[in-house]
């Protein structure tokens, strides 16, 4: 069960005793169920603003979509709710929830953060620090893969992607290019030759080369 | 429908292909269960493109085998390595791993295998023998009742979420709003297309599912540089079956786990994770061996594992009888039905008897194959953890690409999938849950269709939702769930306030 991310969780953490005096620890290694954890808050203004900027942006988008719904044209009969009713209803719900969230962040940003501990926290709390450079590389590779398929074709783009992703992911061994090439060929054979998905073959020379490889693989 | 005769016929007709698909599905399910980061929902999603060239029965048998084995595979790593392969395996780690640390790993694995088999079998019996009766009742449902069921599903998603209610609500509404993009199927209006063909065709919920479940996970693990504790290997992997007297002494744990799993997961929007946690809680509260729980008790393995596997049938009942998916995995199964132009619902029991028999017998055979493979193949399965995770992540992206592309043979779905993969990454970092987003996108259009149909049929008289007894009862339950949510929010707020006051007071001491 995923845990809620706690703002300021890198700060000092203290554990207060449970309010239930009958509660007993069941295992010396286990966190104690029902205990309340208090985290020091992160009081910086930039942190608070950073936390609510996405909510503000989504709220602005929601307001825009609410009014944009007025442009829908349809064969709606008089007296019917029409195609704009439901999106507007949902937009109102989303808007209200976003406002509540924004108010919540501003009200609680300088208060200690509190959560009730679960006995499974040590198992679930497997948070590993995110490296934003790696995140950017992974996203760039994933997006680049999609764009590359339109020009290089699925097969060559897959080979390139597999090699680049595995290499950038730390497996800088001689086997990586082999996995990339063999993986690309196997994926192409399975999806095109067996499952009949007509993935892009690319443009120009890549199209010609892809079709030639298809013939070699016996793909019609 | 002659259930036994039809199932026997389906088994004969399926031939060697049927058995091969079940074994393959169970192997994939166990593998995705063992590997942390690969969930069984992802497993079902990633094999989706392979099923396009299959007939619907074969496709569903393969996917159900992955689904059911996926609820058990993670128990192996949870017990041996204290690594829950799936979220539903978390409750098993406490007692299971304690048993393993005390040299009782083989016994713990035996209890898990047996619980998975028994839980699955009881769920299967419920599916086969109660779903038809439920379908007869569902034939009387009108659009008002269906709207109430979907609304109940939407509120259940929030109530059963462990995350912030407000964040879950935002994710849910966002999913519902995104699902309104494209051509509206009641009035034929084009909504939010902004002049692009990509958006005019609508956002396929399977593209969202692939993006947020598969691509998001691959991006997240890459960004975490594949850190964690997944490389360890246990010294010895062996499974020992408990004796009959030992099973008899734990009969209550089996019963409670199976009942909780089948009952809880029959509710809309509830998956095996909730069933597993609830079963552990019930065992801790009412179990004969409740004092042993958390100290290395077999009951702490039996109840959650039996509930996890039983939940598969609960989800299938909901999907087959009402045509409404309650979980990520059953949403993918719904996609297979829709791709093959089959609408699950109460009429499926009279119009698709052969398909149903194939599903029933497929689940039954998958349970036994899962048990045998789980016992015999535990060691090679654990060895999968030696594989560098970057290879798995790379191939997840490749599978996700084809999974999205093959939906409509269109690059639009690949771009949408990629966008949701990136969105999911940022949502996870900001503490937003992904499940409400996905279920909002799946249940939102159903809610709109049933609501609009009811209003059109009844000349905009909204009181029809309250004058029809079943609809009123379901809405009352949904309202009760909503009240529960409000109560929980107020209670948490009070606990937080009290803790803060105590923390502030302690600073002055």
Interface residues (C-beta under 8 A of the other chain):
Chain A: X1 X2 X3 X4 X5 X6 X14 X16 X19 X26 X27 X30 X36 X38 X51 X54 X55 X58 X62 X65 X68 X69 X72 X73 X74 X75 X76 X79 X80 X81 X82 X83 X85 X86 X87 X90 X91 X93 X94 X97 X98 X100 X101 X104 X111 X112 X114 X116 X119 X120 X123 X124 X126 X128 X129 X130 X131 X132 X134 X135 X137 X138 X139 X141 X142 X143 X145 X146 X149 X150 X158 X161 X162 X165 X166 X168 X169 X170 X171 X179 X183 X187 X190 X191 X194 X195 X196 X197 X198 X199 X200
Chain B: X49 X50 X52 X53 X82 X84 X87 X90 X91 X93 X94 X98 X162 X163 X164 X166 X167 X169 X170 X173 X174 X176 X177 X180 X184 X186 X187 X188 X189 X190 X191 X192 X215 X218 X219 X220 X222 X223 X224 X225 X226 X227 X228 X229 X273 X277 X293 X294 X295 X388 X390 X391 X393 X394 X395 X397 X398 X401 X402 X405 X406 X409 X411 X414 X415 X418 X421 X422 X425 X426 X429 X430 X431 X433 X444 X448 X451 X452 X455 X456 X459 X460 X492 X495 X496 X498 X499 X500 X502 X503 X504 X506
